Each structure stands twice: as C-alpha cells, then as structure tokens.
Amino acid sequence: MRALPSNGKPPWLEAGVFAAVVLFLLNSLSVNLADLDLWGYLAFGHLFWNCPNFPYTDVFSYTPTLNPWIYHEWLTGVVLYPTFCAGGAVGLQILKYSLGLATLGLVYQTARLRGASPLPAALALVIISPGLTVYYYPMRAQVFSFFLFALSFYLLEKARRGEPWRALLPLPAIQLVWCNLHGGFLAGLGLIVLYGVGEFFGRRRFLPFFIIFWASLLATLVNPYGTQYWGYLAVAVLKPRPFITEWTSLVQFIWRSPDIPMITCLGLLPFLCFYGMYRSRRLETTSVLVLLVLILMAVKHMRHLIFALLVIGAYLPDTLAGTLEYLESWPWLNKLGGKIYVRRAVLATFLILTTLLSYRFIKAEPFSIKFPSEPVAGFPFCRHFPEKAVDFIRRHDLKGNLLSEFGWGEYLIWNLYPRCRVAFDGRYETVYPEEVEQKYWQFYYAGPQWRSFLESYPPDLILVRPQTKIARLLEKDPEWVKIYEDRGCVLFTKRSTHTAKLELTPTILPE
C-alpha cells in the first residue's frame, strides 16, 4: 500500500475535494433566468457609448423625470454593454461566473488568513453556497458589489494580522470604482468603520482604519454627479420599498415562503460561528461586531443576507475544524481510513460526485440567458417577459407611450425605444419623482385612484399581466380595447388610437 503524505491524507484527496467544491459552487451560480435590471444596464450602456456627452437626463420615459438622472449603476451598464455586444449571453455569464468564483475564493483566503485549514475552509463555501443562488441572476450590478465586499473584507482582515497600512491602501481605489458600479459600496464603507470600532474596543491599533475610511469616503466623490450622488443616497437608503421583494425583511420573506431547511440553516449558522470562534479562542471583538451587525442588516432586509453569508463563510471553518479534529480522534475511524478498500470507495465517490455535478451544470445550459414569455413555476410572476407582445407591437408598427408591468419596464426600454417610451420601470427613484411613483402604484394595484395615473400621464398602450385586478378593470373600461393576449401578458390600446389601423375588435385577438 502506498504511504500517505505527512498530513495523513492521500494526495488525490485534496484534488478531489477541490474539484467537487468548484463544481458545487458553479452549480450554485448557474441560474440563467435573466434579471429584470439587465435590460436597463444594456440600454444605458448603449446610450453612453453612442452619445457625445454623458447622459444626465432620461430619454426612455414619457412621464416626468428627475433632472439630473442619478444612475448609481451607470458604470455597470458601461461594462456590460460592450461585453454583451462582443460575447452575447456567453460573455455575460462568463463574467458572472468569474466574479462569483473570485468572490468565494476571497472568502476562502480570508478563512485561511484566520488560521483555517484548507478542508474546513472549502467545506464552509459549500455550506453557504445554496444561499447565494438567488443573488446571481445574470447579470446584476450587485455581483460587482459582492466581489468588492469580499475583497475589502480580505484586506481588512489582512490588516489586522500584519502591517495595516500596506493592506489598507487599496481600499480608497476600490471605493472609487465601486461607488460608480453600484450603491452597495456603502457596505464597504460600513465594514471599514466596523473594523475600526472593533479594533478600538479590542484595544488594538485602530487609527489606520479610521484614516483609510475618510480617504475612501472622499474617493466616492469621484463620480459623474459629484456631491449630488450623496444627496440621492441619503433619500434612497431610507426609502421604504414594500413592493420590492429583496427589500422585505427576512422574517416577512420566511413567512411568505416557509422553507424549513433554509430557516434551520440560517438560524444555526451564526450560532455555529460564535461557538467555533469561542472554542478556537478567536472570539475577537471585531469579528463579533462585524457578524452581529451583518446579521441584523440581513434580518431587516433580505438583500443584505449575502453579506452576512460571505462573512459566515470565513468564520464557519473554526467550527468545522473542531468537528473534523474530533472525528479524527476516533481510533477506529483512523484505522478504517487506512484500509485500501475504504480509500478506493472514497475515490469512487468523488468521481461519481464530480460526474453528477458536471452533468447537472451542463444540463442547466449555464452559458445561456433565458427570458421566458410565460410565467415560470417556482419564480415570482415578473420573471417572465412579454416577448410575444413586443413582437406584436413591432409587426403592427405600434408606437407611443407605453404603461406596463413594473418588472417589464427595462425590458421594454431595451427592445422598443425609441418606438415606445415607458411610464415607470425598475430604475425607480433614480428616475421618477415621488408623485409619479405613488400614482403608478395606485394604478398597478388597482387602488381607488387607479385612473389618476391615466389622467395625469395618458398612455397609448397598456401592457399588464392577465388575470390581475387592473386587467379586469381595463377589460370593462369602454375607452380601452384588448388587442393581444397570451398566457403571460395582455395588451390594451385606446379604442380611438390603434383599433382602426389594426382592424381589430375587442373580441378578436391574434393567435
């Protein structure tokens, strides 16, 4: 029997674990259902690369808009548009996987900085990865935020364990890029503050963290909007968004979609982290503060859960290492591990596992981006897109102001501008005044004042989901006539506007 290496593990074990972990992570990142905001990024990118000046005013809407249009994700559009033009869906997906794996790789390196062995650090990534799936739709500005948060986390942790200035110096440059990619840069600034406060109360060297915080804060002023950007953020951060799923609290999310395994996992992971840190004597003030604050943020808003998971991925190996050490202390288990047939069984298991994970990844069509035209089981209603209705509008040369489903606005901008201008879309408070927003939600949910939007901002076309209250109200309204319907959407037009041209009656619909 071939001798084991000095650490007591066969040489193929690390390679097998590495392959299985990478494939498991790729499967967790392989969602290929298009994100609602993707089309807005591409539309802005097209505008940016084809206009002589920076687009400070919105051109896609027919309703009143803010001036200037402070689009905090502008650089994401600038990056994604040429990526899409050069590589299509494949290019966007490769970018997503690259950033996703780099993010998790930084979490792994952070765990190693804290003293974790390779196996516990890798297993921690596997444990947190299912929770990352809903955050990696192709392609979101948030994916840049996750990567830059993990990079900042790694540098801050490195500063605590070595020469602080050398590790902290890249942070202002990171913030400069981050603030132009996505508003999530606030998480990075907050993380620097937490490290400074934690080091202060831990009676360690804290001054470099606060100095680099102010340098990073000043770096965020390097953006196309200057100080106005922070004025926008002051409003946007505190703005309630009851209609946006990811802005709901974790409690509300669980109440709406009770998932016992997920609830159990999310509930246990923080306690396991604290226990592991205590047992390994790494229960430091900074680590406790960072984890507690991120957990509280995740409870308040679902969109912050991923930041807590990334930190848990670096802290959890302390617990896993203790568990593995305990198992290795069992004499009979060590004796069994030395048997040749056991080693062959483990090798066969890894081969089968990697084969299955590879098959699952390939079957998921990981380098495509899907935008189904009908509702998708297991996903929110707005995860399908009105592709057939858009084709109908083009074929019949329909033009004008288009009032639509909230989640479809950016898709319609990308596909129909300048033929049609939208009333309201997912760019939300970056573009639209409060009055337009409030009137839109009255229409969208068929509130008592639903006609107010139609009177204030008259549309020529209305595109909504069938079987909704607003669709039923429009069907009964004599001013509007239904000209197209499928399982995913229904299109209305003013009776006097397009019906003569289409030679349709309210009861005659296209196939």
C-alpha positions in Angstrom: 0.0 0.0 0.0 1.4 3.4 -1.0 2.3 5.5 2.0 0.3 8.5 2.9 1.8 12.0 3.0 2.9 13.6 6.2 -0.6 15.0 6.9 -2.1 11.5 6.8 -4.2 12.2 3.7 -3.8 10.6 0.2 -2.5 13.1 -2.4 -5.7 12.7 -4.6 -8.0 13.7 -1.7 -7.2 17.4 -1.9 -7.6 17.4 -5.7 -10.9 15.5 -5.4 -12.2 17.9 -2.8 -11.1 20.9 -4.8 -12.9 19.7 -8.0 -16.1 18.8 -6.1 -16.2 22.2 -4.3 -15.6 24.2 -7.5 -18.3 22.2 -9.4 -20.7 22.6 -6.4 -20.1 26.4 -6.4 -20.6 26.6 -10.2 -23.9 24.8 -9.8 -25.0 27.3 -7.2 -24.1 30.2 -9.5 -25.7 28.7 -12.6 -29.1 30.4 -12.6 -29.6 31.6 -16.2 -33.0 33.4 -15.8 -32.5 37.0 -16.9 -32.5 39.6 -14.2 -35.1 42.4 -14.5 -32.5 45.1 -14.4 -30.2 43.6 -17.1 -32.0 45.4 -19.8 -31.7 48.7 -18.1 -27.9 48.3 -17.8 -27.7 47.4 -21.5 -29.9 50.4 -22.5 -27.8 52.8 -20.5 -24.6 51.3 -21.9 -25.9 51.7 -25.5 -26.8 55.3 -24.7 -23.4 56.0 -23.1 -21.3 54.5 -25.9 -23.4 56.2 -28.6 -23.8 59.7 -27.2 -21.2 62.5 -27.3 -22.0 63.6 -23.8 -22.7 61.8 -20.5 -26.5 61.1 -20.3 -27.6 63.1 -17.3 -31.2 63.2 -18.4 -33.6 60.3 -19.0 -34.8 59.7 -22.6 -36.7 56.4 -22.1 -39.7 57.7 -20.2 -42.7 59.8 -21.2 -43.7 60.7 -17.6 -41.9 63.5 -15.6 -38.4 62.5 -14.5 -35.7 63.8 -12.2 -33.0 66.1 -13.5 -30.3 65.1 -13.3 -30.9 61.3 -13.6 -28.5 59.9 -10.9 -28.0 56.4 -12.1 -25.8 54.8 -9.4 -25.2 51.7 -11.5 -24.0 53.7 -14.6 -20.6 52.0 -14.8 -22.2 48.6 -14.7 -24.0 49.5 -17.9 -20.8 50.8 -19.5 -19.1 47.5 -18.8 -22.0 45.1 -19.6 -23.0 46.7 -23.0 -19.7 46.0 -24.8 -19.4 42.6 -23.1 -22.8 41.7 -24.4 -22.0 43.1 -27.9 -18.8 41.1 -28.0 -19.9 37.8 -26.4 -23.6 37.9 -26.1 -25.2 35.8 -23.3 -22.0 33.7 -23.1 -19.9 36.8 -22.3 -22.2 38.0 -19.6 -22.3 34.5 -18.0 -18.6 34.1 -18.1 -18.3 37.5 -16.3 -20.8 36.4 -13.7 -19.0 33.1 -13.0 -15.6 34.7 -12.9 -16.8 37.3 -10.3 -18.7 34.7 -8.4 -15.8 32.3 -8.1 -13.4 35.2 -7.3 -15.7 36.3 -4.5 -15.8 32.9 -2.9 -12.1 32.5 -3.5 -11.5 35.6 -1.4 -13.8 34.3 1.3 -11.7 31.1 1.3 -8.4 33.2 1.5 -9.9 35.2 4.4 -10.7 32.0 6.3 -7.1 30.8 5.7 -5.8 34.2 7.0 -7.7 33.4 10.2 -5.9 30.1 10.5 -8.3 27.7 8.9 -7.1 24.6 7.2 -7.9 24.1 3.5 -10.6 21.4 4.0 -12.8 23.3 6.6 -12.4 26.5 4.6 -13.6 24.7 1.4 -16.5 23.0 3.2 -17.7 26.3 4.6 -18.1 27.6 1.0 -20.2 24.5 0.1 -22.4 25.2 3.1 -23.1 28.9 2.3 -23.3 28.5 -1.5 -27.0 27.4 -1.7 -27.9 30.7 -0.1 -26.1 32.6 -2.8 -28.2 31.3 -5.7 -30.9 33.9 -5.7 -28.3 36.7 -5.8 -26.5 35.5 -9.0 -29.1 36.1 -11.7 -27.4 37.2 -14.9 -26.2 39.9 -14.8 -26.7 42.2 -11.8 -24.7 45.2 -10.6 -24.8 43.5 -7.2 -22.4 40.9 -8.4 -19.7 43.6 -8.6 -20.7 44.6 -5.0 -20.3 41.0 -3.7 -16.8 40.7 -5.2 -15.6 44.1 -3.9 -17.1 43.5 -0.5 -15.2 40.2 -0.3 -12.0 41.9 -1.4 -12.5 44.6 1.2 -13.2 42.0 3.9 -10.0 40.2 2.9 -7.8 43.3 3.0 -9.3 44.4 6.3 -8.7 41.0 7.9 -5.2 41.1 6.5 -4.5 44.5 8.0 -5.5 43.2 11.4 -2.9 40.4 11.2 0.0 42.2 9.6 1.2 45.7 8.5 -2.1 47.6 8.4 -1.1 50.4 6.1 0.1 48.2 3.3 -3.1 46.1 3.3 -5.5 49.1 3.6 -4.0 51.4 0.9 -6.1 49.8 -2.0 -9.4 50.5 -0.2 -9.9 54.1 -1.5 -9.3 52.9 -5.1 -11.8 50.1 -4.5 -14.4 52.6 -3.3 -13.8 54.8 -6.3 -14.6 52.0 -8.7 -17.3 50.5 -6.5 -19.4 53.7 -6.0 -19.7 54.0 -9.8 -20.7 50.4 -10.3 -23.4 50.0 -7.6 -24.7 51.8 -4.5 -23.7 48.7 -2.4 -20.4 50.5 -1.8 -22.0 51.7 1.4 -21.5 48.2 2.7 -17.8 48.5 2.1 -17.6 51.8 4.0 -19.6 50.4 6.8 -17.3 47.4 7.0 -14.2 49.7 7.4 -16.0 51.5 10.3 -16.9 48.2 12.0 -13.2 47.1 11.9 -12.1 50.5 13.3 -14.7 50.4 16.1 -13.9 46.7 16.8 -10.2 47.3 17.0 -10.7 50.3 19.3 -12.8 48.4 21.8 -10.4 45.4 21.4 -7.6 47.8 22.4 -5.7 47.2 19.3 -4.3 49.6 16.6 -7.4 51.3 15.3 -6.3 54.6 13.8 -5.3 53.3 10.4 -8.8 52.0 9.8 -10.5 55.4 10.5 -7.9 57.3 8.4 -8.5 55.0 5.5 -12.2 55.3 6.0 -12.1 59.1 5.4 -9.8 58.6 2.4 -12.3 56.0 1.0 -15.2 58.3 1.7 -13.5 61.2 -0.3 -12.9 58.8 -3.1 -16.6 58.2 -3.6 -16.9 61.9 -4.7 -15.2 60.9 -7.9 -18.3 60.2 -9.9 -20.3 61.9 -12.7 -22.7 63.5 -10.2 -20.3 64.9 -7.5 -21.9 65.7 -4.2 -25.4 65.3 -5.7 -24.8 61.5 -5.6 -24.7 61.6 -1.8 -27.9 63.7 -1.8 -29.6 60.9 -3.8 -28.2 58.2 -1.5 -29.5 60.0 1.6 -33.0 59.7 0.2 -32.6 56.2 -1.4 -31.2 54.4 1.6 -34.0 55.4 3.9 -36.7 55.0 1.3 -39.2 52.2 2.1 -39.7 49.7 -0.8 -42.6 47.5 0.3 -43.2 46.4 -3.3 -39.6 45.1 -3.9 -39.1 41.5 -2.7 -35.4 41.8 -1.8 -36.1 44.9 0.3 -38.5 43.0 2.6 -37.4 41.8 6.0 -36.0 38.2 6.4 -39.0 37.5 8.7 -41.5 38.6 6.1 -39.7 36.6 3.4 -39.8 33.4 5.5 -43.4 34.0 6.5 -44.4 34.2 2.8 -42.3 31.3 1.7 -41.7 28.9 4.7 -38.7 26.7 3.9 -37.9 24.7 7.0 -34.3 23.6 5.9 -33.4 27.1 4.9 -34.8 28.6 8.2 -32.9 25.9 10.2 -29.7 26.6 8.3 -29.9 30.4 8.6 -30.8 30.1 12.3 -27.9 27.8 13.1 -25.1 29.2 11.1 -24.5 32.3 13.3 -24.5 30.3 16.5 -22.1 27.8 15.0 -19.8 30.6 14.0 -19.8 32.1 17.5 -19.3 28.7 19.0 -16.4 27.9 16.7 -14.7 31.2 17.4 -15.1 30.7 21.2 -13.7 27.1 21.0 -10.7 28.1 18.9 -10.1 31.2 21.0 -10.8 33.6 18.1 -13.8 35.3 19.7 -12.5 38.7 19.0 -14.3 42.0 19.4 -14.1 42.9 15.8 -15.3 39.6 14.5 -18.2 39.5 16.9 -19.2 43.1 16.0 -19.0 42.5 12.2 -21.1 39.3 12.3 -23.7 40.8 14.7 -24.2 43.9 12.6 -24.5 42.0 9.3 -27.0 39.5 10.8 -29.1 42.4 12.0 -28.9 44.0 8.5 -29.9 40.7 6.9 -32.9 40.4 9.2 -34.0 43.9 8.3 -33.6 43.5 4.5 -33.2 40.3 2.5 -30.8 41.9 0.1 -28.2 42.2 2.8 -28.3 38.5 3.7 -25.5 37.7 1.2 -23.0 39.9 3.1 -23.7 38.0 6.2 -23.2 34.7 4.4 -19.9 35.8 3.0 -18.6 36.7 6.4 -20.0 33.4 7.8 -18.1 31.6 5.1 -14.9 33.0 6.6 -15.8 32.4 10.3 -17.5 29.0 10.0 -14.3 27.0 9.4 -13.4 27.4 13.1 -16.4 25.2 13.9 -15.8 22.8 11.1 -12.2 22.4 12.1 -13.2 21.4 15.6 -15.6 18.9 14.3 -13.1 17.3 11.9 -10.5 17.2 14.7 -13.0 15.4 16.9 -13.7 12.8 14.2 -10.0 12.3 13.6 -9.6 11.5 17.3 -11.6 8.3 16.9 -9.1 5.4 16.7 -11.5 3.2 14.8 -12.2 5.8 12.2 -8.5 6.4 11.6 -8.0 2.6 11.3 -10.8 2.3 8.9 -9.4 5.2 6.8 -6.2 3.3 6.3 -8.0 0.4 4.6 -7.3 0.2 0.8 -11.0 -0.6 0.0 -12.2 2.4 2.0 -9.8 4.7 0.1 -11.0 3.2 -3.2 -14.6 3.7 -2.1 -13.9 7.4 -1.2 -12.1 7.9 -4.6 -15.1 6.3 -6.4 -17.5 8.6 -4.5 -15.6 11.7 -5.6 -15.6 10.5 -9.2 -19.3 9.9 -9.1 -20.0 13.2 -7.4 -17.9 15.3 -9.8 -19.5 13.5 -12.7 -23.0 14.2 -11.4 -22.2 17.8 -10.7 -20.7 18.3 -14.1 -23.8 16.8 -15.7 -26.1 19.0 -13.7 -24.1 22.1 -14.6 -24.1 21.3 -18.3 -27.8 20.4 -18.3 -28.6 23.8 -16.8 -27.3 25.5 -20.0 -25.1 27.7 -17.9 -23.9 30.0 -20.7 -27.3 30.9 -22.0 -29.7 33.6 -20.6 -33.4 32.7 -20.6 -36.2 35.2 -20.7 -39.4 33.1 -20.9 -42.5 34.6 -22.3 -44.8 32.7 -19.8 -44.8 32.5 -16.0 -42.1 30.2 -14.6 -43.1 27.8 -11.8 -41.3 28.5 -8.6 -40.3 32.0 -9.6 -42.1 35.4 -9.0 -44.6 36.4 -11.6 -42.3 39.1 -13.1 -39.6 36.6 -14.0 -41.2 36.2 -17.4 -41.1 38.8 -20.2 -43.6 40.0 -22.8 -41.5 38.8 -25.8 -44.6 37.9 -28.0 -46.3 41.2 -27.2 -43.2 43.1 -28.1 -43.1 41.2 -31.4 -46.8 42.1 -31.9 -46.1 45.8 -31.4 -43.3 45.7 -33.9 -45.2 43.8 -36.6 -48.1 46.2 -36.4 -45.9 49.2 -36.2 -47.5 50.4 -32.9 -45.9 53.5 -31.3 -46.4 55.8 -28.4 -46.5 56.0 -24.7 -46.5 52.6 -23.0 -47.7 51.9 -19.5 -46.6 48.5 -18.3 -46.0 45.9 -15.6 -43.3 47.3 -13.2 -40.8 44.4 -13.8 -41.1 44.7 -17.6 -40.2 48.4 -17.9 -36.5 48.0 -18.6 -37.0 45.1 -20.9 -39.4 47.3 -23.0 -36.8 50.1 -22.9 -34.2 47.8 -24.4 -36.5 46.4 -27.0 -38.8 49.2 -28.0 -37.0 52.5 -27.5 -37.5 54.9 -29.3 -40.6 53.4 -30.8 -42.2 53.5 -27.4 -41.4 55.3 -24.1 -42.3 53.8 -20.8 -44.3 55.2 -17.9 -42.4 53.6 -15.0 -39.8 50.9 -14.5 -37.3 49.3 -12.2 -34.9 52.2 -12.2 -37.4 53.5 -9.6 -36.3 56.5 -7.5 -33.2 57.2 -9.7 -35.5 58.5 -12.4 -39.1 59.2 -11.1 -40.4 61.8 -8.7 -42.4 60.6 -5.7 -45.7 61.8 -7.2 -45.3 59.7 -10.3 -44.3 56.7 -8.2 -47.3 57.0 -5.9 -49.8 57.3 -8.7 -48.2 54.4 -10.5 -48.7 52.1 -7.5 -52.3 53.1 -7.3 -52.7 52.0 -10.9 -50.6 48.9 -10.6 -52.6 47.5 -7.6 -55.9 48.9 -8.9 -56.3 51.2 -6.0 -59.2 53.6 -5.5 -57.4 56.2 -7.5 -56.2 54.0 -10.3 -57.5 56.3 -13.0 -55.4 59.1 -11.7 -52.3 57.9 -13.5 -54.1 57.5 -16.8 -55.5 61.1 -16.5 -52.2 62.7 -15.4 -49.9 60.7 -17.8 -52.1 59.3 -20.6 -50.6 56.2 -22.3 -51.3 55.0 -25.8 -50.7 51.3 -24.9 -51.0 49.4 -21.6 -49.3 46.0 -21.1 -50.0 44.1 -17.9 -50.4 40.5 -16.7 -53.7 38.7 -17.4 -55.9 37.7 -14.5 -54.9 40.7 -12.5 -57.4 43.2 -11.0 -56.2 46.0 -13.2 -56.5 43.8 -16.3 -60.1 43.1 -15.4 -60.9 46.8 -14.8 -59.4 47.7 -18.2 -61.4 45.0 -19.9 -64.6 46.7 -18.6 -63.5 50.2 -19.5 -65.1 51.4 -22.8 -62.1 53.6 -23.5 -59.7 50.6 -23.8 -59.7 47.6 -26.1 -57.7 44.4 -25.8 -55.7 43.7 -28.9 -53.4 41.0 -27.8 -53.3 38.3 -25.1 -51.2 35.2 -24.2 -50.6 33.3 -21.0 -48.0 35.9 -19.9 -49.4 39.3 -20.8 -52.3 41.3 -22.2 -52.0 44.4 -24.3 -54.6 47.2 -24.4 -54.8 50.3 -26.6 -57.2 53.3 -26.7 -60.2 52.5 -28.8 -59.6 55.5 -31.0 -55.9 55.2 -31.3 -54.9 52.0 -33.0 -58.0 49.9 -33.5 -58.8 51.3 -36.9 -55.3 50.6 -38.1 -55.3 47.1 -36.7 -58.9 46.4 -37.8 -59.5 44.5 -34.6 -62.5 44.4 -32.3 -62.3 43.8 -28.5 -63.2 40.2 -29.1 -60.7 39.4 -31.9 -57.2 38.6 -30.7 -54.1 37.4 -32.5 -53.3 33.8 -32.4 
